[in-house]
Amino acid sequence: MGKHTPNTSEPSYPHEGKFGKEHIDVYHFGRGGKKTGTTKHITDPGMIRWGEKKKEYDEGKAGGK
């Protein structure tokens, strides 16, 4: 992860853990954009979609779209 805006959160891409359930982790950033914590193993479908949208955005950005 690169530089972040202070007081924001960002999802990971959806992935499966050792128990086989798809989930995301959410990374939290405080003052100066420094990582302050992580909320792990969120399985809510809406939150997983947030991670999917981030992945789509990142892939489109990397692809020059």
C-alpha positions, 0 to 999 in steps of 0.5 A: 500500500502506498501513501494514504489520506489521514483518518481513512480505511481501505479494504484488502482484496477478497481472499480465503483464509485457512478456513475457506471462507471468503473475506476481506481485511480493513486497514485503518490509517490515522494521522499522517496516513500511518497505519493504525490498525486492521479489522480482520476476517469481515465476511459481510457480502457488502464489505466483500463487494467493497474489496472487489471494487477496490481490486477492479479500480486498482487493476484498471488504474494499473492497466492505464484505463 
